[in-house]
Amino acid sequence: MIRVLFVCLGNICRSPMAEAVLRDMVVKAGLEQEIEVDSAGTGGWHEGQPPHKGTIEILNRYDICSDKLIARQVISDDLTNFQYVIVMDDSNMEDLLTFGSAHPNTYVGKLCDFLQNSVYENVPDPYYTGDFDEAYELVIAGCKGLLEFIKNRG
């Protein structure tokens, strides 16, 4: 089983959005027996809470299931139990390193690394910008690129 973990700051906006989007893509591709998707935050302020209402609204708008999305904080075992750990921005990457070292075979990168011809290096945090549409567009494009990357790696 290939395991993918998305990471953002509080695990209520970007990373649960990416979790739901990639999970939807995985199901539509018939890969749910091969790829598992989760998300977590580097901070624990929202642990146990559902996603931000803006995330829920945009997922509902595009008919993507948001059931069972509950915020949690990254734990050190995540860096060895997931084959792909994908962060939303540079700050998340720096914070992630405080939880320990990733397994040598774990791919750690940013979601925007999977965008084609984009000026974005980070997914802006809609908790602060209020722009859930922008975050969604970047998440959709990044998840498409990530899924192709995973499939190409076998």
Summary of the structure (lengths in Angstrom):
residues: 154
radius of gyration: 13.9
end to end distance: 11.3
largest distance: 38.8
contacts: 502
relative contact order: 0.21
helix: 44%
strand: 15%
